[in-house]
Amino acid sequence: MHILITGATGYIGSRLCRLLRANSQNKLFSLQRSSPLSQDDITVIKWDLSSPIDEAVLPARIDAVVHLALARDFRRFPEGVEDLFSVNVRTTMELLEYARKAGASRFFMASTGNSYAPDVELNIGEIPEPPNDFYTASKLAAEALCRSYRSCFPINILRVFFPYGPDQDDKTVQRLITSVREGQPILLGRRPNGNGDHLSLIYIDDLVQLIKVSIDEGWNGLFDVAASEILSVRHIANEIGKQLGIVAKFEEAEFTAKDMCADLKGLNEKNPKCLRNFSEGLSALLEQEKL
């Protein structure tokens, strides 16, 4: 397959490219701001997605489009909203149109499990409930745009729930590891059992393998992606402490705990294989850190 990918230099995208390149029949085109990739079998197309894409720089024909790009300022609100909208919404629309014109047979987009975390203070009765931040709102808008193109080609959207693994930046599990190591108390959102947020997680290697399978098989639909466990923040921190030999510390927070848990019915029908649990994934992460 000829595959156009955004986000190829990122945490998920760089690992996915390694898997896709293992198939000599695949030819990859990476749409990216800079040119750090030096592999002979990846064609780099330099483009900053904060600007509208000029289709003239893209291959005339393509088999698959894979949209993994993450806006540089996705955490900065409201300063980063223009870049966030450009990457998540406008670029999605542009890639969908390009895929249609270039004869693509499949389109993949990574979305977020945060869509299950509505803002409890809005209470305006909308279904689905409104998201709690601009990033999630932009991802849901992109999902809606994608669904409009289902008559053109299979639309494959994976809502990714809290990926973790070695060499990751300051994301949920890595922040908890740092807090446990440094003896900092971990804030637990208020709920009757006192255990904080409930989360679904997925180890990075399992996630990337699932993305590859979904692209190879041309999945069509919206799928939550995570391991089968639903874990509280307290449980996650205690497991980290157990494997590090450190007792985790906790404090009750002022905010209400949320449930950000995957519905795995669709994924299990497509891919019934068991993914590693958090204890196994954490062990692999910590082992890699020693190397």
Legacy VTK file of the C-alpha trace (Angstrom):
# vtk DataFile Version 3.0
C-alpha trace
ASCII
DATASET POLYDATA
POINTS 291 float
0.000 0.000 0.000
0.951 3.618 -0.537
0.238 5.300 2.807
0.218 9.001 3.704
0.762 9.531 7.424
0.725 12.581 9.670
2.363 12.482 13.090
5.053 10.042 11.940
7.647 11.572 14.262
5.444 11.356 17.363
5.298 8.823 20.173
2.705 6.626 18.457
3.473 7.474 14.837
7.188 6.674 14.957
6.457 3.206 16.312
3.677 2.630 13.794
6.016 3.549 10.931
8.486 0.889 12.073
5.751 -1.746 11.869
4.411 -0.556 8.524
7.910 -0.438 7.036
8.420 -4.106 7.914
6.135 -4.911 4.965
8.198 -4.270 1.847
4.980 -3.734 -0.135
4.215 -0.564 1.848
5.492 2.826 0.704
5.178 5.575 3.308
4.787 9.309 2.761
5.207 11.391 5.927
3.598 14.837 6.042
5.555 16.712 8.737
7.060 20.052 9.778
10.721 18.989 9.812
12.875 16.260 8.278
14.366 14.152 11.103
13.423 10.895 9.373
16.273 9.508 7.304
14.946 6.083 6.281
15.187 5.440 2.565
11.723 3.872 2.517
9.907 6.927 3.945
9.304 9.924 1.687
9.188 13.093 3.779
6.873 15.881 2.608
7.692 19.020 4.578
4.535 20.868 5.562
3.337 22.663 8.684
-0.241 21.580 9.341
-1.015 24.927 10.940
-1.315 26.099 7.306
-3.790 24.749 4.740
-2.370 21.796 2.801
-1.423 22.332 -0.818
-2.521 19.096 -2.511
0.145 19.663 -5.179
2.810 18.468 -2.692
0.977 15.180 -2.048
1.133 11.951 -4.097
-1.336 11.897 -6.987
-2.607 8.474 -5.894
-2.772 6.980 -2.400
-4.210 3.801 -0.887
-4.525 4.844 2.754
-4.396 8.032 4.820
-3.374 7.816 8.486
-3.989 10.946 10.576
-2.043 10.857 13.853
-0.722 14.420 14.072
-0.897 16.220 17.410
-0.950 20.021 17.623
2.138 21.528 19.243
0.151 23.632 21.701
-2.677 21.207 22.418
-2.362 21.783 26.197
-2.427 25.593 25.993
-5.905 27.089 26.195
-6.831 29.539 24.826
-3.422 30.436 23.338
-3.149 27.222 21.311
-6.679 26.915 19.953
-5.893 28.069 16.410
-3.171 25.445 15.976
-5.376 22.839 17.638
-8.316 23.596 15.359
-6.040 23.576 12.309
-4.562 20.141 13.036
-7.618 18.387 14.439
-10.440 19.840 12.343
-9.303 21.669 9.222
-6.501 19.197 8.410
-8.909 16.282 8.895
-11.287 17.805 6.353
-8.431 18.472 3.922
-7.091 14.922 4.258
-10.563 13.453 3.731
-10.970 15.427 0.521
-7.472 14.495 -0.615
-8.149 10.812 0.124
-11.334 10.949 -1.947
-9.626 12.592 -4.929
-6.525 10.370 -4.727
-8.490 7.118 -4.768
-7.852 5.991 -1.190
-9.473 2.748 -0.084
-9.240 3.489 3.649
-8.911 6.387 6.087
-7.643 6.151 9.665
-7.851 8.774 12.407
-6.765 8.589 16.034
-9.253 10.146 18.430
-9.371 10.371 22.208
-11.002 8.510 25.062
-11.518 11.879 26.770
-14.813 12.048 24.902
-16.192 10.003 27.806
-15.356 12.747 30.295
-18.133 15.354 30.021
-17.958 18.608 31.940
-20.193 17.979 34.946
-20.803 21.708 35.382
-22.534 22.259 32.020
-25.722 20.267 32.639
-27.417 21.354 29.426
-28.948 18.006 28.609
-27.169 17.344 25.341
-26.711 13.819 24.028
-23.895 13.000 23.698
-22.856 15.054 26.688
-20.640 18.031 25.833
-16.858 17.526 26.176
-14.888 19.154 28.946
-12.159 20.860 26.879
-11.337 22.348 23.477
-9.037 19.467 22.488
-11.777 16.881 22.975
-14.362 19.098 21.272
-12.104 19.390 18.227
-11.610 15.615 18.098
-15.361 15.015 18.252
-15.822 17.544 15.442
-13.223 15.648 13.388
-15.036 12.363 14.091
-18.253 13.889 12.752
-16.484 15.069 9.586
-15.044 11.592 9.046
-18.404 9.891 9.368
-19.724 12.073 6.544
-17.247 10.343 4.187
-18.365 6.771 4.893
-19.913 6.580 1.424
-16.471 7.235 -0.113
-14.294 4.714 1.741
-14.090 2.848 5.068
-13.617 5.278 7.960
-11.568 3.810 10.792
-11.554 5.882 14.007
-9.854 4.559 17.126
-10.574 6.356 20.388
-7.352 5.793 22.312
-7.515 5.537 26.101
-4.448 6.638 28.050
-1.519 5.005 26.247
1.645 4.501 28.289
5.081 3.032 27.785
8.830 3.706 27.779
10.245 7.089 26.747
6.885 8.818 26.968
6.610 12.479 27.911
4.625 13.807 30.850
1.376 11.864 30.360
-0.907 10.254 32.987
1.036 7.109 33.920
4.432 8.812 33.655
3.241 11.615 35.957
2.084 9.036 38.507
5.434 7.222 38.321
7.259 10.495 38.934
5.009 11.383 41.876
5.490 7.985 43.525
9.276 8.118 43.040
9.502 11.629 44.474
7.173 10.929 47.382
4.644 13.515 46.205
1.002 12.953 47.211
-1.301 11.916 44.382
-4.582 13.796 44.206
-7.684 11.606 44.107
-10.915 13.042 42.781
-13.831 12.793 45.188
-15.992 9.690 44.983
-17.603 7.465 47.694
-14.876 4.796 47.611
-12.083 7.384 47.735
-10.161 5.851 44.822
-10.218 8.760 42.366
-10.784 8.623 38.620
-11.508 5.316 36.891
-9.453 4.828 33.716
-8.862 2.447 30.852
-5.219 2.138 29.749
-3.276 0.582 26.891
0.426 -0.267 26.566
2.072 1.460 23.609
3.203 -1.728 21.814
-0.320 -3.171 21.991
-1.798 0.085 20.721
0.529 0.348 17.731
-0.058 -3.289 16.774
-3.830 -2.704 16.905
-3.554 0.395 14.721
-1.522 -1.568 12.160
-4.051 -4.413 12.106
-6.950 -1.976 11.716
-5.222 -0.306 8.750
-4.220 -3.594 7.096
-7.741 -4.980 7.449
-9.511 -1.738 6.513
-11.698 -1.504 9.608
-14.833 0.590 9.207
-16.337 2.233 12.278
-15.602 3.880 15.616
-13.743 1.729 18.147
-12.616 2.337 21.718
-9.093 0.985 22.232
-7.777 -0.111 25.628
-6.934 -3.166 27.694
-9.874 -4.857 29.418
-9.112 -3.589 32.934
-10.810 -0.555 34.454
-8.493 0.818 37.132
-8.746 3.583 39.692
-5.947 6.106 40.081
-5.351 4.681 43.550
-4.930 1.164 42.117
-2.561 2.410 39.392
-0.413 4.339 41.877
-0.331 1.426 44.318
0.844 -0.925 41.557
3.556 1.562 40.629
4.598 1.750 44.262
4.611 -2.038 44.564
6.912 -2.475 41.569
9.198 0.377 42.688
9.236 -0.699 46.315
7.805 2.671 47.453
4.579 3.369 49.338
2.396 5.724 47.307
0.953 8.779 49.078
-2.518 10.202 48.437
-4.616 13.292 49.123
-8.284 13.925 48.446
-8.779 16.625 45.813
-11.444 19.311 45.546
-12.638 18.078 42.140
-15.093 15.233 41.493
-13.689 11.970 40.141
-14.504 11.029 36.550
-14.920 7.753 34.685
-12.945 7.558 31.445
-13.499 3.921 30.566
-13.555 2.212 27.190
-16.512 0.319 25.764
-14.686 -2.646 24.226
-17.586 -4.479 22.595
-16.700 -3.280 19.087
-12.961 -3.896 19.531
-13.485 -7.403 20.900
-15.591 -8.328 17.882
-12.814 -7.171 15.553
-9.803 -8.235 17.599
-10.573 -10.680 20.440
-6.908 -11.023 21.467
-6.125 -10.182 25.093
-3.969 -7.096 25.608
-1.467 -7.007 28.446
-2.771 -5.833 31.801
-1.327 -2.839 33.639
0.924 -4.881 35.902
2.540 -6.495 32.838
2.764 -3.238 30.929
4.262 -1.356 33.871
6.839 -4.087 34.363
7.850 -3.821 30.691
8.031 -0.015 30.963
10.232 -0.063 34.066
12.466 -2.753 32.582
13.007 -0.653 29.465
13.950 2.340 31.631
16.871 0.322 33.028
18.384 -0.224 29.561
LINES 1 292
291 0 1 2 3 4 5 6 7 8 9 10 11 12 13 14 15 16 17 18 19 20 21 22 23 24 25 26 27 28 29 30 31 32 33 34 35 36 37 38 39 40 41 42 43 44 45 46 47 48 49 50 51 52 53 54 55 56 57 58 59 60 61 62 63 64 65 66 67 68 69 70 71 72 73 74 75 76 77 78 79 80 81 82 83 84 85 86 87 88 89 90 91 92 93 94 95 96 97 98 99 100 101 102 103 104 105 106 107 108 109 110 111 112 113 114 115 116 117 118 119 120 121 122 123 124 125 126 127 128 129 130 131 132 133 134 135 136 137 138 139 140 141 142 143 144 145 146 147 148 149 150 151 152 153 154 155 156 157 158 159 160 161 162 163 164 165 166 167 168 169 170 171 172 173 174 175 176 177 178 179 180 181 182 183 184 185 186 187 188 189 190 191 192 193 194 195 196 197 198 199 200 201 202 203 204 205 206 207 208 209 210 211 212 213 214 215 216 217 218 219 220 221 222 223 224 225 226 227 228 229 230 231 232 233 234 235 236 237 238 239 240 241 242 243 244 245 246 247 248 249 250 251 252 253 254 255 256 257 258 259 260 261 262 263 264 265 266 267 268 269 270 271 272 273 274 275 276 277 278 279 280 281 282 283 284 285 286 287 288 289 290
